[in-house]
Structures are given as C-alpha cells and as structure tokens.
C-alpha cells in the first residue's frame, strides 16, 4: 500500500492511495495529524497498524 504527498496551497498533505473512501484536503473526516508542518491523513482501511515507518 502506498501514500502520496500533495502540495495544497501552502501546505503538504500525505494521503493514502487506494483507500476505502476518498480524502479531502479541507476538513477531511479521517482527522489528519499535523506533524512538523505536514498534514498526515489516517487511512480508513487501517493500514497504519501493519506498516512500519521508513528509516531516515
């Protein structure tokens, strides 16, 4: 499962690809987290429970 980064006006948003429901860049119902200046959306399919973060 993959994620895509979108630049929306003056912000960056990370959105899951091929999720169960579409995401909105304004008032998304997944209640995205704001981390270090980036909006990180939560997947409706729960993929965060099994994914591991990439090492930087």
N, CA, C, O and CB atoms as a CASP TS submission, in Angstrom:
PFRMAT TS
TARGET T0000
AUTHOR 0000-0000-0000
METHOD Language model
MODEL 1
PARENT N/A
ATOM      1  N   UNK     1       0.845  -1.170   0.000  1.00  0.00           N
ATOM      2  CA  UNK     1       0.000   0.000   0.000  1.00  0.00           C
ATOM      3  C   UNK     1       0.888   1.230   0.000  1.00  0.00           C
ATOM      4  O   UNK     1       1.927   1.262   0.659  1.00  0.00           O
ATOM      5  CB  UNK     1      -0.960  -0.001   1.211  1.00  0.00           C
ATOM      6  N   UNK     2       0.476   2.225  -0.733  1.00  0.00           N
ATOM      7  CA  UNK     2       1.320   3.400  -0.913  1.00  0.00           C
ATOM      8  C   UNK     2       0.623   4.667  -0.442  1.00  0.00           C
ATOM      9  O   UNK     2      -0.585   4.699  -0.210  1.00  0.00           O
ATOM     10  CB  UNK     2       1.720   3.541  -2.369  1.00  0.00           C
ATOM     11  N   UNK     3       1.429   5.700  -0.312  1.00  0.00           N
ATOM     12  CA  UNK     3       0.971   7.019   0.102  1.00  0.00           C
ATOM     13  C   UNK     3       1.482   8.030  -0.915  1.00  0.00           C
ATOM     14  O   UNK     3       2.499   7.797  -1.569  1.00  0.00           O
ATOM     15  CB  UNK     3       1.459   7.371   1.550  1.00  0.00           C
ATOM     16  N   UNK     4       0.784   9.146  -1.050  1.00  0.00           N
ATOM     17  CA  UNK     4       1.186  10.196  -1.972  1.00  0.00           C
ATOM     18  C   UNK     4       1.246  11.521  -1.224  1.00  0.00           C
ATOM     19  O   UNK     4       0.408  11.801  -0.368  1.00  0.00           O
ATOM     20  CB  UNK     4       0.212  10.285  -3.174  1.00  0.00           C
ATOM     21  N   UNK     5       2.252  12.336  -1.558  1.00  0.00           N
ATOM     22  CA  UNK     5       2.379  13.668  -0.982  1.00  0.00           C
ATOM     23  C   UNK     5       1.792  14.669  -1.968  1.00  0.00           C
ATOM     24  O   UNK     5       2.128  14.663  -3.152  1.00  0.00           O
ATOM     25  CB  UNK     5       3.869  14.007  -0.651  1.00  0.00           C
ATOM     26  N   UNK     6       0.910  15.529  -1.463  1.00  0.00           N
ATOM     27  CA  UNK     6       0.287  16.571  -2.279  1.00  0.00           C
ATOM     28  C   UNK     6       0.676  17.928  -1.702  1.00  0.00           C
ATOM     29  O   UNK     6       0.681  18.114  -0.485  1.00  0.00           O
ATOM     30  CB  UNK     6      -1.272  16.406  -2.324  1.00  0.00           C
ATOM     31  N   UNK     7       1.001  18.869  -2.574  1.00  0.00           N
ATOM     32  CA  UNK     7       1.200  20.246  -2.139  1.00  0.00           C
ATOM     33  C   UNK     7      -0.097  20.986  -2.405  1.00  0.00           C
ATOM     34  O   UNK     7      -0.518  21.123  -3.553  1.00  0.00           O
ATOM     35  CB  UNK     7       2.414  20.926  -2.874  1.00  0.00           C
ATOM     36  N   UNK     8      -0.725  21.460  -1.346  1.00  0.00           N
ATOM     37  CA  UNK     8      -2.013  22.134  -1.459  1.00  0.00           C
ATOM     38  C   UNK     8      -1.844  23.543  -0.897  1.00  0.00           C
ATOM     39  O   UNK     8      -1.690  23.731   0.310  1.00  0.00           O
ATOM     40  CB  UNK     8      -3.149  21.345  -0.703  1.00  0.00           C
ATOM     41  N   UNK     9      -1.876  24.521  -1.787  1.00  0.00           N
ATOM     42  CA  UNK     9      -1.607  25.911  -1.437  1.00  0.00           C
ATOM     43  C   UNK     9      -0.282  25.993  -0.702  1.00  0.00           C
ATOM     44  O   UNK     9       0.760  25.729  -1.303  1.00  0.00           O
ATOM     45  CB  UNK     9      -2.749  26.500  -0.574  1.00  0.00           C
ATOM     46  N   UNK    10      -0.283  26.349   0.573  1.00  0.00           N
ATOM     47  CA  UNK    10       0.984  26.498   1.295  1.00  0.00           C
ATOM     48  C   UNK    10       1.228  25.354   2.278  1.00  0.00           C
ATOM     49  O   UNK    10       1.967  25.520   3.249  1.00  0.00           O
ATOM     50  CB  UNK    10       1.006  27.825   2.039  1.00  0.00           C
ATOM     51  N   UNK    11       0.613  24.194   2.035  1.00  0.00           N
ATOM     52  CA  UNK    11       0.809  23.057   2.938  1.00  0.00           C
ATOM     53  C   UNK    11       1.117  21.790   2.140  1.00  0.00           C
ATOM     54  O   UNK    11       0.880  21.714   0.934  1.00  0.00           O
ATOM     55  CB  UNK    11      -0.442  22.843   3.825  1.00  0.00           C
ATOM     56  N   UNK    12       1.651  20.805   2.852  1.00  0.00           N
ATOM     57  CA  UNK    12       1.877  19.484   2.279  1.00  0.00           C
ATOM     58  C   UNK    12       0.977  18.503   3.003  1.00  0.00           C
ATOM     59  O   UNK    12       0.804  18.588   4.219  1.00  0.00           O
ATOM     60  CB  UNK    12       3.377  19.059   2.384  1.00  0.00           C
ATOM     61  N   UNK    13       0.396  17.558   2.242  1.00  0.00           N
ATOM     62  CA  UNK    13      -0.501  16.566   2.823  1.00  0.00           C
ATOM     63  C   UNK    13      -0.128  15.185   2.300  1.00  0.00           C
ATOM     64  O   UNK    13       0.039  14.981   1.098  1.00  0.00           O
ATOM     65  CB  UNK    13      -1.981  16.896   2.498  1.00  0.00           C
ATOM     66  N   UNK    14      -0.002  14.245   3.227  1.00  0.00           N
ATOM     67  CA  UNK    14       0.306  12.862   2.883  1.00  0.00           C
ATOM     68  C   UNK    14      -0.995  12.073   2.963  1.00  0.00           C
ATOM     69  O   UNK    14      -1.627  12.003   4.017  1.00  0.00           O
ATOM     70  CB  UNK    14       1.407  12.256   3.835  1.00  0.00           C
ATOM     71  N   UNK    15      -1.387  11.478   1.835  1.00  0.00           N
ATOM     72  CA  UNK    15      -2.691  10.819   1.723  1.00  0.00           C
ATOM     73  C   UNK    15      -2.492   9.375   1.263  1.00  0.00           C
ATOM     74  O   UNK    15      -1.698   9.129   0.355  1.00  0.00           O
ATOM     75  CB  UNK    15      -3.621  11.588   0.734  1.00  0.00           C
ATOM     76  N   UNK    16      -3.200   8.410   1.873  1.00  0.00           N
ATOM     77  CA  UNK    16      -3.077   7.019   1.428  1.00  0.00           C
ATOM     78  C   UNK    16      -3.714   6.819   0.055  1.00  0.00           C
ATOM     79  O   UNK    16      -4.783   7.358  -0.231  1.00  0.00           O
ATOM     80  CB  UNK    16      -3.724   6.074   2.448  1.00  0.00           C
ATOM     81  N   UNK    17      -3.041   6.036  -0.790  1.00  0.00           N
ATOM     82  CA  UNK    17      -3.570   5.706  -2.116  1.00  0.00           C
ATOM     83  C   UNK    17      -4.553   4.536  -2.008  1.00  0.00           C
ATOM     84  O   UNK    17      -4.408   3.671  -1.145  1.00  0.00           O
ATOM     85  CB  UNK    17      -2.414   5.358  -3.100  1.00  0.00           C
ATOM     86  N   UNK    18      -5.537   4.522  -2.881  1.00  0.00           N
ATOM     87  CA  UNK    18      -6.493   3.407  -2.984  1.00  0.00           C
ATOM     88  C   UNK    18      -7.120   3.054  -1.637  1.00  0.00           C
ATOM     89  O   UNK    18      -7.227   1.879  -1.286  1.00  0.00           O
ATOM     90  CB  UNK    18      -5.801   2.176  -3.559  1.00  0.00           C
ATOM     91  N   UNK    19      -7.530   4.065  -0.891  1.00  0.00           N
ATOM     92  CA  UNK    19      -8.160   3.840   0.410  1.00  0.00           C
ATOM     93  C   UNK    19      -9.633   3.479   0.215  1.00  0.00           C
ATOM     94  O   UNK    19     -10.156   3.551  -0.898  1.00  0.00           O
ATOM     95  CB  UNK    19      -8.021   5.095   1.315  1.00  0.00           C
ATOM     96  N   UNK    20     -10.290   3.095   1.298  1.00  0.00           N
ATOM     97  CA  UNK    20     -11.699   2.684   1.225  1.00  0.00           C
ATOM     98  C   UNK    20     -12.629   3.839   0.862  1.00  0.00           C
ATOM     99  O   UNK    20     -13.656   3.633   0.216  1.00  0.00           O
ATOM    100  CB  UNK    20     -12.132   2.084   2.551  1.00  0.00           C
ATOM    101  N   UNK    21     -12.270   5.050   1.277  1.00  0.00           N
ATOM    102  CA  UNK    21     -13.071   6.238   0.979  1.00  0.00           C
ATOM    103  C   UNK    21     -12.127   7.342   0.514  1.00  0.00           C
ATOM    104  O   UNK    21     -10.948   7.338   0.865  1.00  0.00           O
ATOM    105  CB  UNK    21     -13.906   6.697   2.229  1.00  0.00           C
ATOM    106  N   UNK    22     -12.635   8.276  -0.266  1.00  0.00           N
ATOM    107  CA  UNK    22     -11.787   9.384  -0.708  1.00  0.00           C
ATOM    108  C   UNK    22     -11.471  10.345   0.445  1.00  0.00           C
ATOM    109  O   UNK    22     -12.230  10.456   1.407  1.00  0.00           O
ATOM    110  CB  UNK    22     -12.468  10.144  -1.853  1.00  0.00           C
ATOM    111  N   UNK    23     -10.344  11.026   0.323  1.00  0.00           N
ATOM    112  CA  UNK    23      -9.924  12.003   1.324  1.00  0.00           C
ATOM    113  C   UNK    23     -10.102  13.404   0.767  1.00  0.00           C
ATOM    114  O   UNK    23     -10.048  13.617  -0.444  1.00  0.00           O
ATOM    115  CB  UNK    23      -8.453  11.769   1.750  1.00  0.00           C
ATOM    116  N   UNK    24     -10.318  14.362   1.672  1.00  0.00           N
ATOM    117  CA  UNK    24     -10.452  15.760   1.296  1.00  0.00           C
ATOM    118  C   UNK    24      -9.255  16.529   1.849  1.00  0.00           C
ATOM    119  O   UNK    24      -8.755  16.212   2.929  1.00  0.00           O
ATOM    120  CB  UNK    24     -11.794  16.358   1.820  1.00  0.00           C
ATOM    121  N   UNK    25      -8.796  17.532   1.114  1.00  0.00           N
ATOM    122  CA  UNK    25      -7.704  18.361   1.600  1.00  0.00           C
ATOM    123  C   UNK    25      -8.191  19.431   2.563  1.00  0.00           C
ATOM    124  O   UNK    25      -7.378  20.123   3.175  1.00  0.00           O
ATOM    125  CB  UNK    25      -6.983  19.004   0.440  1.00  0.00           C
ATOM    126  N   UNK    26      -9.497  19.578   2.710  1.00  0.00           N
ATOM    127  CA  UNK    26     -10.087  20.557   3.622  1.00  0.00           C
ATOM    128  C   UNK    26     -11.112  19.853   4.498  1.00  0.00           C
ATOM    129  O   UNK    26     -12.108  19.338   3.990  1.00  0.00           O
ATOM    130  CB  UNK    26     -10.742  21.736   2.840  1.00  0.00           C
ATOM    131  N   UNK    27     -10.886  19.825   5.786  1.00  0.00           N
ATOM    132  CA  UNK    27     -11.810  19.218   6.752  1.00  0.00           C
ATOM    133  C   UNK    27     -12.064  17.744   6.449  1.00  0.00           C
ATOM    134  O   UNK    27     -13.217  17.321   6.359  1.00  0.00           O
ATOM    135  CB  UNK    27     -13.135  19.977   6.760  1.00  0.00           C
ATOM    136  N   UNK    28     -11.022  16.975   6.295  1.00  0.00           N
ATOM    137  CA  UNK    28     -11.161  15.550   5.992  1.00  0.00           C
ATOM    138  C   UNK    28     -11.721  14.807   7.203  1.00  0.00           C
ATOM    139  O   UNK    28     -11.358  15.094   8.344  1.00  0.00           O
ATOM    140  CB  UNK    28      -9.800  14.946   5.570  1.00  0.00           C
ATOM    141  N   UNK    29     -12.600  13.861   6.941  1.00  0.00           N
ATOM    142  CA  UNK    29     -13.221  13.114   8.037  1.00  0.00           C
ATOM    143  C   UNK    29     -12.299  12.091   8.686  1.00  0.00           C
ATOM    144  O   UNK    29     -12.683  11.468   9.675  1.00  0.00           O
ATOM    145  CB  UNK    29     -14.442  12.419   7.537  1.00  0.00           C
ATOM    146  N   UNK    30     -11.088  11.900   8.156  1.00  0.00           N
ATOM    147  CA  UNK    30     -10.123  10.996   8.785  1.00  0.00           C
ATOM    148  C   UNK    30      -9.370  11.683   9.927  1.00  0.00           C
ATOM    149  O   UNK    30      -8.611  11.036  10.649  1.00  0.00           O
ATOM    150  CB  UNK    30      -9.128  10.476   7.742  1.00  0.00           C
ATOM    151  N   UNK    31      -9.577  12.983  10.088  1.00  0.00           N
ATOM    152  CA  UNK    31      -8.928  13.778  11.139  1.00  0.00           C
ATOM    153  C   UNK    31      -7.407  13.668  11.074  1.00  0.00           C
ATOM    154  O   UNK    31      -6.786  13.091  11.967  1.00  0.00           O
ATOM    155  CB  UNK    31      -9.419  13.333  12.518  1.00  0.00           C
ATOM    156  N   UNK    32      -6.801  14.224  10.009  1.00  0.00           N
ATOM    157  CA  UNK    32      -5.345  14.115   9.839  1.00  0.00           C
ATOM    158  C   UNK    32      -4.574  14.750  10.990  1.00  0.00           C
ATOM    159  O   UNK    32      -5.039  15.697  11.624  1.00  0.00           O
ATOM    160  CB  UNK    32      -4.924  14.762   8.532  1.00  0.00           C
ATOM    161  N   UNK    33      -3.374  14.201  11.247  1.00  0.00           N
ATOM    162  CA  UNK    33      -2.472  14.747  12.261  1.00  0.00           C
ATOM    163  C   UNK    33      -1.603  15.796  11.584  1.00  0.00           C
ATOM    164  O   UNK    33      -1.314  15.697  10.392  1.00  0.00           O
ATOM    165  CB  UNK    33      -1.595  13.621  12.929  1.00  0.00           C
ATOM    166  N   UNK    34      -1.192  16.791  12.342  1.00  0.00           N
ATOM    167  CA  UNK    34      -0.285  17.825  11.847  1.00  0.00           C
ATOM    168  C   UNK    34       1.062  17.573  12.497  1.00  0.00           C
ATOM    169  O   UNK    34       1.230  17.810  13.693  1.00  0.00           O
ATOM    170  CB  UNK    34      -0.817  19.281  12.160  1.00  0.00           C
ATOM    171  N   UNK    35       2.040  17.087  11.707  1.00  0.00           N
ATOM    172  CA  UNK    35       3.344  16.687  12.228  1.00  0.00           C
ATOM    173  C   UNK    35       4.435  17.455  11.484  1.00  0.00           C
ATOM    174  O   UNK    35       4.591  17.301  10.273  1.00  0.00           O
ATOM    175  CB  UNK    35       3.555  15.149  12.087  1.00  0.00           C
ATOM    176  N   UNK    36       5.179  18.271  12.202  1.00  0.00           N
ATOM    177  CA  UNK    36       6.304  19.016  11.615  1.00  0.00           C
ATOM    178  C   UNK    36       5.907  19.775  10.346  1.00  0.00           C
ATOM    179  O   UNK    36       6.655  19.781   9.368  1.00  0.00           O
ATOM    180  CB  UNK    36       7.449  18.060  11.298  1.00  0.00           C
ATOM    181  N   UNK    37       4.746  20.408  10.358  1.00  0.00           N
ATOM    182  CA  UNK    37       4.307  21.213   9.226  1.00  0.00           C
ATOM    183  C   UNK    37       3.658  20.443   8.095  1.00  0.00           C
ATOM    184  O   UNK    37       3.400  21.009   7.033  1.00  0.00           O
ATOM    185  CB  UNK    37       5.447  21.947   8.692  1.00  0.00           C
ATOM    186  N   UNK    38       3.385  19.148   8.305  1.00  0.00           N
ATOM    187  CA  UNK    38       2.782  18.305   7.264  1.00  0.00           C
ATOM    188  C   UNK    38       1.514  17.673   7.808  1.00  0.00           C
ATOM    189  O   UNK    38       1.502  17.154   8.925  1.00  0.00           O
ATOM    190  CB  UNK    38       3.776  17.209   6.780  1.00  0.00           C
ATOM    191  N   UNK    39       0.447  17.714   7.022  1.00  0.00           N
ATOM    192  CA  UNK    39      -0.794  17.031   7.393  1.00  0.00           C
ATOM    193  C   UNK    39      -0.682  15.569   6.966  1.00  0.00           C
ATOM    194  O   UNK    39      -0.505  15.281   5.782  1.00  0.00           O
ATOM    195  CB  UNK    39      -2.046  17.718   6.732  1.00  0.00           C
ATOM    196  N   UNK    40      -0.784  14.649   7.917  1.00  0.00           N
ATOM    197  CA  UNK    40      -0.695  13.220   7.635  1.00  0.00           C
ATOM    198  C   UNK    40      -2.079  12.618   7.854  1.00  0.00           C
ATOM    199  O   UNK    40      -2.571  12.544   8.980  1.00  0.00           O
ATOM    200  CB  UNK    40       0.385  12.518   8.540  1.00  0.00           C
ATOM    201  N   UNK    41      -2.692  12.193   6.761  1.00  0.00           N
ATOM    202  CA  UNK    41      -4.037  11.631   6.835  1.00  0.00           C
ATOM    203  C   UNK    41      -3.996  10.216   7.413  1.00  0.00           C
ATOM    204  O   UNK    41      -2.998   9.509   7.280  1.00  0.00           O
ATOM    205  CB  UNK    41      -4.694  11.622   5.442  1.00  0.00           C
ATOM    206  N   UNK    42      -5.085   9.818   8.051  1.00  0.00           N
ATOM    207  CA  UNK    42      -5.238   8.466   8.585  1.00  0.00           C
ATOM    208  C   UNK    42      -5.992   7.630   7.560  1.00  0.00           C
ATOM    209  O   UNK    42      -6.987   8.087   6.998  1.00  0.00           O
ATOM    210  CB  UNK    42      -5.985   8.476   9.963  1.00  0.00           C
ATOM    211  N   UNK    43      -5.533   6.422   7.315  1.00  0.00           N
ATOM    212  CA  UNK    43      -6.178   5.560   6.332  1.00  0.00           C
ATOM    213  C   UNK    43      -7.467   4.968   6.899  1.00  0.00           C
ATOM    214  O   UNK    43      -7.507   4.534   8.051  1.00  0.00           O
ATOM    215  CB  UNK    43      -5.223   4.438   5.892  1.00  0.00           C
ATOM    216  N   UNK    44      -8.506   4.955   6.091  1.00  0.00           N
ATOM    217  CA  UNK    44      -9.771   4.349   6.506  1.00  0.00           C
ATOM    218  C   UNK    44      -9.670   2.830   6.560  1.00  0.00           C
ATOM    219  O   UNK    44     -10.461   2.181   7.244  1.00  0.00           O
ATOM    220  CB  UNK    44     -10.894   4.762   5.556  1.00  0.00           C
ATOM    221  N   UNK    45      -8.698   2.256   5.843  1.00  0.00           N
ATOM    222  CA  UNK    45      -8.552   0.797   5.844  1.00  0.00           C
ATOM    223  C   UNK    45      -7.645   0.289   6.963  1.00  0.00           C
ATOM    224  O   UNK    45      -7.430  -0.917   7.076  1.00  0.00           O
ATOM    225  CB  UNK    45      -8.009   0.336   4.512  1.00  0.00           C
ATOM    226  N   UNK    46      -7.105   1.197   7.798  1.00  0.00           N
ATOM    227  CA  UNK    46      -6.329   0.788   8.962  1.00  0.00           C
ATOM    228  C   UNK    46      -4.916   0.327   8.656  1.00  0.00           C
ATOM    229  O   UNK    46      -4.307  -0.350   9.485  1.00  0.00           O
ATOM    230  CB  UNK    46      -7.038  -0.291   9.662  1.00  0.00           C
ATOM    231  N   UNK    47      -4.377   0.666   7.503  1.00  0.00           N
ATOM    232  CA  UNK    47      -3.062   0.175   7.095  1.00  0.00           C
ATOM    233  C   UNK    47      -1.935   0.609   8.039  1.00  0.00           C
ATOM    234  O   UNK    47      -0.877  -0.019   8.047  1.00  0.00           O
ATOM    235  CB  UNK    47      -2.757   0.652   5.698  1.00  0.00           C
ATOM    236  N   UNK    48      -2.135   1.656   8.825  1.00  0.00           N
ATOM    237  CA  UNK    48      -1.090   2.100   9.744  1.00  0.00           C
ATOM    238  C   UNK    48      -0.763   1.040  10.786  1.00  0.00           C
ATOM    239  O   UNK    48       0.346   1.030  11.321  1.00  0.00           O
ATOM    240  CB  UNK    48      -1.512   3.385  10.433  1.00  0.00           C
ATOM    241  N   UNK    49      -1.692   0.156  11.084  1.00  0.00           N
ATOM    242  CA  UNK    49      -1.483  -0.881  12.105  1.00  0.00           C
ATOM    243  C   UNK    49      -0.444  -1.907  11.681  1.00  0.00           C
ATOM    244  O   UNK    49       0.181  -2.539  12.533  1.00  0.00           O
ATOM    245  CB  UNK    49      -2.792  -1.586  12.412  1.00  0.00           C
ATOM    246  N   UNK    50      -0.250  -2.082  10.378  1.00  0.00           N
ATOM    247  CA  UNK    50       0.689  -3.119   9.914  1.00  0.00           C
ATOM    248  C   UNK    50       1.916  -2.546   9.212  1.00  0.00           C
ATOM    249  O   UNK    50       2.872  -3.280   8.962  1.00  0.00           O
ATOM    250  CB  UNK    50      -0.020  -4.070   8.974  1.00  0.00           C
ATOM    251  N   UNK    51       1.912  -1.258   8.892  1.00  0.00           N
ATOM    252  CA  UNK    51       3.053  -0.666   8.212  1.00  0.00           C
ATOM    253  C   UNK    51       4.111  -0.237   9.214  1.00  0.00           C
ATOM    254  O   UNK    51       3.806   0.121  10.352  1.00  0.00           O
ATOM    255  CB  UNK    51       2.614   0.524   7.364  1.00  0.00           C
ATOM    256  N   UNK    52       5.366  -0.282   8.766  1.00  0.00           N
ATOM    257  CA  UNK    52       6.477   0.195   9.583  1.00  0.00           C
ATOM    258  C   UNK    52       7.047   1.444   8.953  1.00  0.00           C
ATOM    259  O   UNK    52       7.164   1.511   7.730  1.00  0.00           O
ATOM    260  CB  UNK    52       7.569  -0.888   9.737  1.00  0.00           C
ATOM    261  N   UNK    53       7.408   2.439   9.749  1.00  0.00           N
ATOM    262  CA  UNK    53       7.973   3.667   9.163  1.00  0.00           C
ATOM    263  C   UNK    53       9.322   3.414   8.514  1.00  0.00           C
ATOM    264  O   UNK    53      10.079   2.549   8.954  1.00  0.00           O
ATOM    265  CB  UNK    53       8.115   4.749  10.229  1.00  0.00           C
ATOM    266  N   UNK    54       9.620   4.175   7.463  1.00  0.00           N
ATOM    267  CA  UNK    54      10.911   4.074   6.805  1.00  0.00           C
ATOM    268  C   UNK    54      11.974   4.740   7.673  1.00  0.00           C
ATOM    269  O   UNK    54      11.710   5.748   8.328  1.00  0.00           O
ATOM    270  CB  UNK    54      10.864   4.717   5.400  1.00  0.00           C
ATOM    271  N   UNK    55      13.157   4.178   7.674  1.00  0.00           N
ATOM    272  CA  UNK    55      14.257   4.781   8.398  1.00  0.00           C
ATOM    273  C   UNK    55      14.765   5.983   7.627  1.00  0.00           C
ATOM    274  O   UNK    55      14.883   5.928   6.403  1.00  0.00           O
ATOM    275  CB  UNK    55      15.385   3.764   8.636  1.00  0.00           C
ATOM    276  N   UNK    56      15.066   7.057   8.316  1.00  0.00           N
ATOM    277  CA  UNK    56      15.543   8.243   7.613  1.00  0.00           C
ATOM    278  C   UNK    56      17.040   8.369   7.651  1.00  0.00           C
ATOM    279  O   UNK    56      17.593   9.321   7.100  1.00  0.00           O
ATOM    280  CB  UNK    56      14.928   9.473   8.194  1.00  0.00           C
TER
END
